[in-house]
């Protein structure tokens, strides 16, 4: 009888020990921050890798605006290895078009000599651009391959992500260079146009916005670490000299432009260099 009682006590102790071990193991699995509920390891959600970032400049200008020539000059003189300038002509400019009007409205811009950097930062049209004033690293890289096919420009876009994102959009701009038109000139001291006429009749306008594909969503399932999202877009360029055209793409979240890239109409650029 005594042996039977001792056996039952030992058996109870063993059962309790096994139950405790099972409970501890369950807690460890549930508390592991690197696993999802399905057990998938997600420790690489942020790879820690960044790439070189290019900074978008949007100049809202007009050919009749004497101050605008200084804004144009400052953008043209900005380091093109860092900055990507876009001239958006509106408010009755001789180079105004419906795309520019739409972009100005989308960004709530209503006056000329407005200069916006990366969609969210105002910049005085009187000031030079300094790369140290802006972030030049990003967790998104962009590659572009553009080719001319008859009256169309076809652009292959690739976005590579080095961390998980959500709610991203991309926009594609078609720009035109070497447009000869008038430009009012207020002859600012120190400007390269200080000695030029007050009305320049043969001013060379560059990076002029002509067409845009706005706010295209990138699915959340695609904007995850180490993934490459690929998409194709095209522009009809009937009547344009493709040698004067270039394509700009930028990707943005709700509160910042994450990166920008630019390519000639017949050209290719690889992903931004990893830092």
Secondary structure as the mmCIF struct_conf table of DSSP 4:
data_model
#
loop_
_struct_conf.conf_type_id
_struct_conf.id
_struct_conf.beg_label_comp_id
_struct_conf.beg_label_asym_id
_struct_conf.beg_label_seq_id
_struct_conf.end_label_comp_id
_struct_conf.end_label_asym_id
_struct_conf.end_label_seq_id
HELX_RH_AL_P HELX_RH_AL_P1 UNK A 2 UNK A 30
TURN_TY1_P TURN_TY1_P1 UNK A 31 UNK A 31
TURN_TY1_P TURN_TY1_P2 UNK A 33 UNK A 34
STRN STRN1 UNK A 35 UNK A 35
TURN_TY1_P TURN_TY1_P3 UNK A 37 UNK A 38
STRN STRN2 UNK A 41 UNK A 41
TURN_TY1_P TURN_TY1_P4 UNK A 43 UNK A 44
BEND BEND1 UNK A 45 UNK A 45
STRN STRN3 UNK A 46 UNK A 46
STRN STRN4 UNK A 51 UNK A 52
STRN STRN5 UNK A 55 UNK A 61
TURN_TY1_P TURN_TY1_P5 UNK A 63 UNK A 64
TURN_TY1_P TURN_TY1_P6 UNK A 66 UNK A 67
HELX_RH_AL_P HELX_RH_AL_P2 UNK A 68 UNK A 77
BEND BEND2 UNK A 78 UNK A 78
TURN_TY1_P TURN_TY1_P7 UNK A 80 UNK A 82
STRN STRN6 UNK A 83 UNK A 89
TURN_TY1_P TURN_TY1_P8 UNK A 91 UNK A 92
TURN_TY1_P TURN_TY1_P9 UNK A 94 UNK A 95
HELX_RH_AL_P HELX_RH_AL_P3 UNK A 98 UNK A 106
TURN_TY1_P TURN_TY1_P10 UNK A 107 UNK A 108
BEND BEND3 UNK A 111 UNK A 111
TURN_TY1_P TURN_TY1_P11 UNK A 112 UNK A 113
STRN STRN7 UNK A 114 UNK A 117
TURN_TY1_P TURN_TY1_P12 UNK A 118 UNK A 120
STRN STRN8 UNK A 121 UNK A 123
TURN_TY1_P TURN_TY1_P13 UNK A 125 UNK A 126
BEND BEND4 UNK A 127 UNK A 127
HELX_LH_PP_P HELX_LH_PP_P1 UNK A 128 UNK A 129
HELX_RH_3T_P HELX_RH_3T_P1 UNK A 131 UNK A 133
BEND BEND5 UNK A 134 UNK A 134
STRN STRN9 UNK A 137 UNK A 138
BEND BEND6 UNK A 139 UNK A 139
STRN STRN10 UNK A 140 UNK A 149
TURN_TY1_P TURN_TY1_P14 UNK A 150 UNK A 151
STRN STRN11 UNK A 152 UNK A 161
BEND BEND7 UNK A 162 UNK A 162
STRN STRN12 UNK A 163 UNK A 163
BEND BEND8 UNK A 167 UNK A 167
STRN STRN13 UNK A 168 UNK A 176
STRN STRN14 UNK A 179 UNK A 184
TURN_TY1_P TURN_TY1_P15 UNK A 189 UNK A 190
TURN_TY1_P TURN_TY1_P16 UNK A 192 UNK A 195
BEND BEND9 UNK A 196 UNK A 196
BEND BEND10 UNK A 198 UNK A 198
STRN STRN15 UNK A 199 UNK A 205
BEND BEND11 UNK A 207 UNK A 207
STRN STRN16 UNK A 208 UNK A 218
TURN_TY1_P TURN_TY1_P17 UNK A 220 UNK A 222
BEND BEND12 UNK A 223 UNK A 224
TURN_TY1_P TURN_TY1_P18 UNK A 225 UNK A 226
STRN STRN17 UNK A 228 UNK A 236
TURN_TY1_P TURN_TY1_P19 UNK A 238 UNK A 239
BEND BEND13 UNK A 240 UNK A 240
HELX_RH_3T_P HELX_RH_3T_P2 UNK A 242 UNK A 244
STRN STRN18 UNK A 245 UNK A 252
BEND BEND14 UNK A 254 UNK A 255
STRN STRN19 UNK A 257 UNK A 264
TURN_TY1_P TURN_TY1_P20 UNK A 265 UNK A 266
STRN STRN20 UNK A 267 UNK A 269
HELX_LH_PP_P HELX_LH_PP_P2 UNK A 271 UNK A 273
STRN STRN21 UNK A 274 UNK A 274
#
